[in-house]
Amino acid sequence: MKGHVRKRSDKWCFVLDLGKDETTGKRQQKWFSGFTTKKEAEKAMAEKIVLVRKQKNECT
């Protein structure tokens, strides 16, 4: 799973690339915003990646 952090106006956000939708073939992304620092957004992104990977493993 990939993700990246970017600055939007005075706040930081990150986006996770969740892969392709099996039925439509379209790319799935999820945005998370409202972080005051880049480091805060990076930490939240790392935690979210771990959480999403755990959820995917439980489903399979």
PDB file of N, CA, C and O in Angstrom:
ATOM      1  N   MET A   1       0.844  -1.164   0.000  1.00  0.00           N
ATOM      2  CA  MET A   1       0.000   0.000   0.000  1.00  0.00           C
ATOM      3  C   MET A   1       0.894   1.233   0.000  1.00  0.00           C
ATOM      4  O   MET A   1       1.916   1.294   0.683  1.00  0.00           O
ATOM      5  N   LYS A   2       0.473   2.202  -0.786  1.00  0.00           N
ATOM      6  CA  LYS A   2       1.256   3.416  -0.898  1.00  0.00           C
ATOM      7  C   LYS A   2       0.444   4.596  -0.383  1.00  0.00           C
ATOM      8  O   LYS A   2      -0.784   4.557  -0.312  1.00  0.00           O
ATOM      9  N   GLY A   3       1.165   5.629  -0.032  1.00  0.00           N
ATOM     10  CA  GLY A   3       0.537   6.866   0.401  1.00  0.00           C
ATOM     11  C   GLY A   3       1.523   8.006   0.267  1.00  0.00           C
ATOM     12  O   GLY A   3       2.732   7.795   0.170  1.00  0.00           O
ATOM     13  N   HIS A   4       0.991   9.220   0.263  1.00  0.00           N
ATOM     14  CA  HIS A   4       1.878  10.368   0.252  1.00  0.00           C
ATOM     15  C   HIS A   4       1.268  11.516   1.037  1.00  0.00           C
ATOM     16  O   HIS A   4       0.054  11.601   1.220  1.00  0.00           O
ATOM     17  N   VAL A   5       2.148  12.394   1.495  1.00  0.00           N
ATOM     18  CA  VAL A   5       1.772  13.546   2.305  1.00  0.00           C
ATOM     19  C   VAL A   5       1.937  14.797   1.468  1.00  0.00           C
ATOM     20  O   VAL A   5       2.892  14.918   0.701  1.00  0.00           O
ATOM     21  N   ARG A   6       0.998  15.740   1.617  1.00  0.00           N
ATOM     22  CA  ARG A   6       1.131  17.006   0.913  1.00  0.00           C
ATOM     23  C   ARG A   6       0.524  18.127   1.735  1.00  0.00           C
ATOM     24  O   ARG A   6      -0.277  17.893   2.639  1.00  0.00           O
ATOM     25  N   LYS A   7       0.920  19.347   1.406  1.00  0.00           N
ATOM     26  CA  LYS A   7       0.411  20.516   2.095  1.00  0.00           C
ATOM     27  C   LYS A   7      -0.695  21.139   1.260  1.00  0.00           C
ATOM     28  O   LYS A   7      -0.541  21.345   0.056  1.00  0.00           O
ATOM     29  N   ARG A   8      -1.806  21.434   1.911  1.00  0.00           N
ATOM     30  CA  ARG A   8      -2.930  22.109   1.254  1.00  0.00           C
ATOM     31  C   ARG A   8      -3.252  23.342   2.089  1.00  0.00           C
ATOM     32  O   ARG A   8      -3.727  23.230   3.219  1.00  0.00           O
ATOM     33  N   SER A   9      -2.996  24.496   1.538  1.00  0.00           N
ATOM     34  CA  SER A   9      -3.063  25.799   2.188  1.00  0.00           C
ATOM     35  C   SER A   9      -2.198  25.773   3.445  1.00  0.00           C
ATOM     36  O   SER A   9      -0.983  25.621   3.319  1.00  0.00           O
ATOM     37  N   ASP A  10      -2.750  25.910   4.645  1.00  0.00           N
ATOM     38  CA  ASP A  10      -1.905  25.935   5.842  1.00  0.00           C
ATOM     39  C   ASP A  10      -1.939  24.623   6.622  1.00  0.00           C
ATOM     40  O   ASP A  10      -1.344  24.540   7.697  1.00  0.00           O
ATOM     41  N   LYS A  11      -2.613  23.602   6.113  1.00  0.00           N
ATOM     42  CA  LYS A  11      -2.702  22.302   6.771  1.00  0.00           C
ATOM     43  C   LYS A  11      -2.035  21.216   5.939  1.00  0.00           C
ATOM     44  O   LYS A  11      -1.775  21.403   4.750  1.00  0.00           O
ATOM     45  N   TRP A  12      -1.760  20.082   6.573  1.00  0.00           N
ATOM     46  CA  TRP A  12      -1.165  18.927   5.900  1.00  0.00           C
ATOM     47  C   TRP A  12      -2.198  17.822   5.783  1.00  0.00           C
ATOM     48  O   TRP A  12      -3.089  17.705   6.625  1.00  0.00           O
ATOM     49  N   CYS A  13      -2.082  17.016   4.744  1.00  0.00           N
ATOM     50  CA  CYS A  13      -2.981  15.889   4.549  1.00  0.00           C
ATOM     51  C   CYS A  13      -2.195  14.733   3.947  1.00  0.00           C
ATOM     52  O   CYS A  13      -1.054  14.894   3.515  1.00  0.00           O
ATOM     53  N   PHE A  14      -2.834  13.558   3.926  1.00  0.00           N
ATOM     54  CA  PHE A  14      -2.228  12.429   3.243  1.00  0.00           C
ATOM     55  C   PHE A  14      -3.304  11.660   2.513  1.00  0.00           C
ATOM     56  O   PHE A  14      -4.485  11.722   2.856  1.00  0.00           O
ATOM     57  N   VAL A  15      -2.873  10.935   1.501  1.00  0.00           N
ATOM     58  CA  VAL A  15      -3.790  10.121   0.706  1.00  0.00           C
ATOM     59  C   VAL A  15      -3.226   8.710   0.639  1.00  0.00           C
ATOM     60  O   VAL A  15      -2.023   8.520   0.459  1.00  0.00           O
ATOM     61  N   LEU A  16      -4.102   7.723   0.785  1.00  0.00           N
ATOM     62  CA  LEU A  16      -3.707   6.322   0.664  1.00  0.00           C
ATOM     63  C   LEU A  16      -4.247   5.764  -0.634  1.00  0.00           C
ATOM     64  O   LEU A  16      -5.405   5.995  -0.983  1.00  0.00           O
ATOM     65  N   ASP A  17      -3.421   5.040  -1.341  1.00  0.00           N
ATOM     66  CA  ASP A  17      -3.836   4.351  -2.557  1.00  0.00           C
ATOM     67  C   ASP A  17      -4.238   2.940  -2.145  1.00  0.00           C
ATOM     68  O   ASP A  17      -3.387   2.137  -1.765  1.00  0.00           O
ATOM     69  N   LEU A  18      -5.524   2.638  -2.218  1.00  0.00           N
ATOM     70  CA  LEU A  18      -6.052   1.364  -1.740  1.00  0.00           C
ATOM     71  C   LEU A  18      -6.109   0.286  -2.807  1.00  0.00           C
ATOM     72  O   LEU A  18      -6.590  -0.815  -2.542  1.00  0.00           O
ATOM     73  N   GLY A  19      -5.631   0.577  -3.999  1.00  0.00           N
ATOM     74  CA  GLY A  19      -5.663  -0.396  -5.079  1.00  0.00           C
ATOM     75  C   GLY A  19      -6.857  -0.160  -5.984  1.00  0.00           C
ATOM     76  O   GLY A  19      -7.474   0.904  -5.953  1.00  0.00           O
ATOM     77  N   LYS A  20      -7.178  -1.164  -6.791  1.00  0.00           N
ATOM     78  CA  LYS A  20      -8.282  -1.032  -7.740  1.00  0.00           C
ATOM     79  C   LYS A  20      -9.534  -1.714  -7.218  1.00  0.00           C
ATOM     80  O   LYS A  20      -9.468  -2.739  -6.541  1.00  0.00           O
ATOM     81  N   ASP A  21     -10.666  -1.128  -7.544  1.00  0.00           N
ATOM     82  CA  ASP A  21     -11.954  -1.737  -7.242  1.00  0.00           C
ATOM     83  C   ASP A  21     -12.119  -2.956  -8.154  1.00  0.00           C
ATOM     84  O   ASP A  21     -11.940  -2.856  -9.368  1.00  0.00           O
ATOM     85  N   GLU A  22     -12.455  -4.088  -7.577  1.00  0.00           N
ATOM     86  CA  GLU A  22     -12.551  -5.326  -8.351  1.00  0.00           C
ATOM     87  C   GLU A  22     -13.678  -5.296  -9.376  1.00  0.00           C
ATOM     88  O   GLU A  22     -13.558  -5.897 -10.444  1.00  0.00           O
ATOM     89  N   THR A  23     -14.750  -4.616  -9.068  1.00  0.00           N
ATOM     90  CA  THR A  23     -15.896  -4.618  -9.981  1.00  0.00           C
ATOM     91  C   THR A  23     -15.759  -3.588 -11.096  1.00  0.00           C
ATOM     92  O   THR A  23     -16.096  -3.876 -12.244  1.00  0.00           O
ATOM     93  N   THR A  24     -15.265  -2.380 -10.771  1.00  0.00           N
ATOM     94  CA  THR A  24     -15.192  -1.322 -11.782  1.00  0.00           C
ATOM     95  C   THR A  24     -13.811  -1.172 -12.394  1.00  0.00           C
ATOM     96  O   THR A  24     -13.678  -0.652 -13.502  1.00  0.00           O
ATOM     97  N   GLY A  25     -12.784  -1.620 -11.690  1.00  0.00           N
ATOM     98  CA  GLY A  25     -11.417  -1.460 -12.164  1.00  0.00           C
ATOM     99  C   GLY A  25     -10.844  -0.074 -11.913  1.00  0.00           C
ATOM    100  O   GLY A  25      -9.729   0.228 -12.339  1.00  0.00           O
ATOM    101  N   LYS A  26     -11.612   0.780 -11.215  1.00  0.00           N
ATOM    102  CA  LYS A  26     -11.156   2.140 -10.937  1.00  0.00           C
ATOM    103  C   LYS A  26     -10.243   2.171  -9.716  1.00  0.00           C
ATOM    104  O   LYS A  26     -10.364   1.352  -8.805  1.00  0.00           O
ATOM    105  N   ARG A  27      -9.336   3.127  -9.723  1.00  0.00           N
ATOM    106  CA  ARG A  27      -8.406   3.337  -8.623  1.00  0.00           C
ATOM    107  C   ARG A  27      -9.166   3.846  -7.397  1.00  0.00           C
ATOM    108  O   ARG A  27     -10.028   4.718  -7.511  1.00  0.00           O
ATOM    109  N   GLN A  28      -8.841   3.295  -6.229  1.00  0.00           N
ATOM    110  CA  GLN A  28      -9.459   3.728  -4.980  1.00  0.00           C
ATOM    111  C   GLN A  28      -8.449   4.492  -4.152  1.00  0.00           C
ATOM    112  O   GLN A  28      -7.333   4.023  -3.930  1.00  0.00           O
ATOM    113  N   GLN A  29      -8.844   5.674  -3.693  1.00  0.00           N
ATOM    114  CA  GLN A  29      -8.003   6.488  -2.836  1.00  0.00           C
ATOM    115  C   GLN A  29      -8.822   6.980  -1.650  1.00  0.00           C
ATOM    116  O   GLN A  29     -10.037   7.147  -1.750  1.00  0.00           O
ATOM    117  N   LYS A  30      -8.152   7.209  -0.533  1.00  0.00           N
ATOM    118  CA  LYS A  30      -8.808   7.747   0.650  1.00  0.00           C
ATOM    119  C   LYS A  30      -7.954   8.888   1.185  1.00  0.00           C
ATOM    120  O   LYS A  30      -6.765   8.710   1.449  1.00  0.00           O
ATOM    121  N   TRP A  31      -8.568  10.073   1.346  1.00  0.00           N
ATOM    122  CA  TRP A  31      -7.877  11.270   1.829  1.00  0.00           C
ATOM    123  C   TRP A  31      -8.157  11.490   3.310  1.00  0.00           C
ATOM    124  O   TRP A  31      -9.266  11.251   3.787  1.00  0.00           O
ATOM    125  N   PHE A  32      -7.134  11.949   4.031  1.00  0.00           N
ATOM    126  CA  PHE A  32      -7.239  12.309   5.438  1.00  0.00           C
ATOM    127  C   PHE A  32      -6.564  13.669   5.597  1.00  0.00           C
ATOM    128  O   PHE A  32      -5.423  13.842   5.168  1.00  0.00           O
ATOM    129  N   SER A  33      -7.245  14.629   6.202  1.00  0.00           N
ATOM    130  CA  SER A  33      -6.685  15.978   6.258  1.00  0.00           C
ATOM    131  C   SER A  33      -6.872  16.608   7.633  1.00  0.00           C
ATOM    132  O   SER A  33      -7.514  16.047   8.522  1.00  0.00           O
ATOM    133  N   GLY A  34      -6.280  17.809   7.775  1.00  0.00           N
ATOM    134  CA  GLY A  34      -6.438  18.579   8.999  1.00  0.00           C
ATOM    135  C   GLY A  34      -5.264  18.496   9.950  1.00  0.00           C
ATOM    136  O   GLY A  34      -5.409  18.833  11.125  1.00  0.00           O
ATOM    137  N   PHE A  35      -4.113  18.064   9.488  1.00  0.00           N
ATOM    138  CA  PHE A  35      -2.937  17.944  10.350  1.00  0.00           C
ATOM    139  C   PHE A  35      -2.150  19.259  10.340  1.00  0.00           C
ATOM    140  O   PHE A  35      -2.019  19.899   9.297  1.00  0.00           O
ATOM    141  N   THR A  36      -1.632  19.653  11.495  1.00  0.00           N
ATOM    142  CA  THR A  36      -0.939  20.939  11.581  1.00  0.00           C
ATOM    143  C   THR A  36       0.516  20.867  11.136  1.00  0.00           C
ATOM    144  O   THR A  36       1.086  21.869  10.704  1.00  0.00           O
ATOM    145  N   THR A  37       1.119  19.683  11.242  1.00  0.00           N
ATOM    146  CA  THR A  37       2.521  19.539  10.826  1.00  0.00           C
ATOM    147  C   THR A  37       2.678  18.349   9.886  1.00  0.00           C
ATOM    148  O   THR A  37       1.851  17.437   9.869  1.00  0.00           O
ATOM    149  N   LYS A  38       3.743  18.374   9.115  1.00  0.00           N
ATOM    150  CA  LYS A  38       4.035  17.274   8.201  1.00  0.00           C
ATOM    151  C   LYS A  38       4.319  15.997   8.981  1.00  0.00           C
ATOM    152  O   LYS A  38       3.868  14.914   8.606  1.00  0.00           O
ATOM    153  N   LYS A  39       5.063  16.133  10.058  1.00  0.00           N
ATOM    154  CA  LYS A  39       5.417  14.971  10.879  1.00  0.00           C
ATOM    155  C   LYS A  39       4.164  14.303  11.460  1.00  0.00           C
ATOM    156  O   LYS A  39       4.081  13.077  11.520  1.00  0.00           O
ATOM    157  N   GLU A  40       3.207  15.105  11.879  1.00  0.00           N
ATOM    158  CA  GLU A  40       1.943  14.587  12.408  1.00  0.00           C
ATOM    159  C   GLU A  40       1.184  13.806  11.331  1.00  0.00           C
ATOM    160  O   GLU A  40       0.636  12.739  11.605  1.00  0.00           O
ATOM    161  N   ALA A  41       1.155  14.334  10.124  1.00  0.00           N
ATOM    162  CA  ALA A  41       0.474  13.659   9.014  1.00  0.00           C
ATOM    163  C   ALA A  41       1.187  12.357   8.647  1.00  0.00           C
ATOM    164  O   ALA A  41       0.533  11.352   8.369  1.00  0.00           O
ATOM    165  N   GLU A  42       2.517  12.365   8.644  1.00  0.00           N
ATOM    166  CA  GLU A  42       3.286  11.156   8.330  1.00  0.00           C
ATOM    167  C   GLU A  42       3.034  10.062   9.359  1.00  0.00           C
ATOM    168  O   GLU A  42       2.895   8.891   9.004  1.00  0.00           O
ATOM    169  N   LYS A  43       2.976  10.439  10.627  1.00  0.00           N
ATOM    170  CA  LYS A  43       2.736   9.467  11.691  1.00  0.00           C
ATOM    171  C   LYS A  43       1.339   8.863  11.553  1.00  0.00           C
ATOM    172  O   LYS A  43       1.169   7.650  11.679  1.00  0.00           O
ATOM    173  N   ALA A  44       0.345   9.704  11.295  1.00  0.00           N
ATOM    174  CA  ALA A  44      -1.025   9.221  11.131  1.00  0.00           C
ATOM    175  C   ALA A  44      -1.132   8.313   9.911  1.00  0.00           C
ATOM    176  O   ALA A  44      -1.861   7.322   9.939  1.00  0.00           O
ATOM    177  N   MET A  45      -0.411   8.643   8.840  1.00  0.00           N
ATOM    178  CA  MET A  45      -0.438   7.817   7.635  1.00  0.00           C
ATOM    179  C   MET A  45       0.138   6.434   7.928  1.00  0.00           C
ATOM    180  O   MET A  45      -0.433   5.428   7.508  1.00  0.00           O
ATOM    181  N   ALA A  46       1.253   6.371   8.636  1.00  0.00           N
ATOM    182  CA  ALA A  46       1.871   5.086   8.973  1.00  0.00           C
ATOM    183  C   ALA A  46       0.915   4.242   9.816  1.00  0.00           C
ATOM    184  O   ALA A  46       0.786   3.039   9.591  1.00  0.00           O
ATOM    185  N   GLU A  47       0.245   4.873  10.788  1.00  0.00           N
ATOM    186  CA  GLU A  47      -0.702   4.146  11.628  1.00  0.00           C
ATOM    187  C   GLU A  47      -1.890   3.638  10.815  1.00  0.00           C
ATOM    188  O   GLU A  47      -2.353   2.517  11.027  1.00  0.00           O
ATOM    189  N   LYS A  48      -2.380   4.448   9.894  1.00  0.00           N
ATOM    190  CA  LYS A  48      -3.527   4.065   9.068  1.00  0.00           C
ATOM    191  C   LYS A  48      -3.170   2.920   8.127  1.00  0.00           C
ATOM    192  O   LYS A  48      -3.991   2.033   7.893  1.00  0.00           O
ATOM    193  N   ILE A  49      -1.957   2.933   7.588  1.00  0.00           N
ATOM    194  CA  ILE A  49      -1.513   1.849   6.710  1.00  0.00           C
ATOM    195  C   ILE A  49      -1.506   0.525   7.469  1.00  0.00           C
ATOM    196  O   ILE A  49      -1.963  -0.492   6.948  1.00  0.00           O
ATOM    197  N   VAL A  50      -0.994   0.537   8.689  1.00  0.00           N
ATOM    198  CA  VAL A  50      -0.975  -0.677   9.512  1.00  0.00           C
ATOM    199  C   VAL A  50      -2.401  -1.156   9.771  1.00  0.00           C
ATOM    200  O   VAL A  50      -2.678  -2.352   9.673  1.00  0.00           O
ATOM    201  N   LEU A  51      -3.299  -0.243  10.099  1.00  0.00           N
ATOM    202  CA  LEU A  51      -4.685  -0.595  10.378  1.00  0.00           C
ATOM    203  C   LEU A  51      -5.375  -1.205   9.156  1.00  0.00           C
ATOM    204  O   LEU A  51      -6.072  -2.212   9.277  1.00  0.00           O
ATOM    205  N   VAL A  52      -5.185  -0.605   7.996  1.00  0.00           N
ATOM    206  CA  VAL A  52      -5.823  -1.101   6.778  1.00  0.00           C
ATOM    207  C   VAL A  52      -5.258  -2.465   6.393  1.00  0.00           C
ATOM    208  O   VAL A  52      -6.004  -3.335   5.944  1.00  0.00           O
ATOM    209  N   ARG A  53      -3.960  -2.662   6.562  1.00  0.00           N
ATOM    210  CA  ARG A  53      -3.366  -3.976   6.252  1.00  0.00           C
ATOM    211  C   ARG A  53      -3.930  -5.054   7.177  1.00  0.00           C
ATOM    212  O   ARG A  53      -4.193  -6.171   6.731  1.00  0.00           O
ATOM    213  N   LYS A  54      -4.119  -4.734   8.457  1.00  0.00           N
ATOM    214  CA  LYS A  54      -4.694  -5.704   9.389  1.00  0.00           C
ATOM    215  C   LYS A  54      -6.105  -6.067   8.969  1.00  0.00           C
ATOM    216  O   LYS A  54      -6.485  -7.238   9.008  1.00  0.00           O
ATOM    217  N   GLN A  55      -6.896  -5.060   8.562  1.00  0.00           N
ATOM    218  CA  GLN A  55      -8.273  -5.308   8.144  1.00  0.00           C
ATOM    219  C   GLN A  55      -8.319  -6.177   6.904  1.00  0.00           C
ATOM    220  O   GLN A  55      -9.168  -7.063   6.805  1.00  0.00           O
ATOM    221  N   LYS A  56      -7.415  -5.941   5.946  1.00  0.00           N
ATOM    222  CA  LYS A  56      -7.387  -6.752   4.739  1.00  0.00           C
ATOM    223  C   LYS A  56      -7.007  -8.184   5.043  1.00  0.00           C
ATOM    224  O   LYS A  56      -7.543  -9.107   4.431  1.00  0.00           O
ATOM    225  N   ASN A  57      -6.083  -8.389   5.985  1.00  0.00           N
ATOM    226  CA  ASN A  57      -5.669  -9.747   6.352  1.00  0.00           C
ATOM    227  C   ASN A  57      -6.784 -10.495   7.059  1.00  0.00           C
ATOM    228  O   ASN A  57      -6.893 -11.713   6.913  1.00  0.00           O
ATOM    229  N   GLU A  58      -7.616  -9.795   7.822  1.00  0.00           N
ATOM    230  CA  GLU A  58      -8.724 -10.444   8.521  1.00  0.00           C
ATOM    231  C   GLU A  58      -9.805 -10.879   7.535  1.00  0.00           C
ATOM    232  O   GLU A  58     -10.502 -11.866   7.767  1.00  0.00           O
ATOM    233  N   CYS A  59      -9.939 -10.143   6.441  1.00  0.00           N
ATOM    234  CA  CYS A  59     -10.974 -10.456   5.447  1.00  0.00           C
ATOM    235  C   CYS A  59     -10.600 -11.660   4.599  1.00  0.00           C
ATOM    236  O   CYS A  59     -11.488 -12.331   4.072  1.00  0.00           O
ATOM    237  N   THR A  60      -9.318 -11.954   4.451  1.00  0.00           N
ATOM    238  CA  THR A  60      -8.901 -13.069   3.605  1.00  0.00           C
ATOM    239  C   THR A  60      -8.705 -14.339   4.357  1.00  0.00           C
ATOM    240  O   THR A  60      -8.352 -15.359   3.766  1.00  0.00           O
TER     241      THR A  60
END
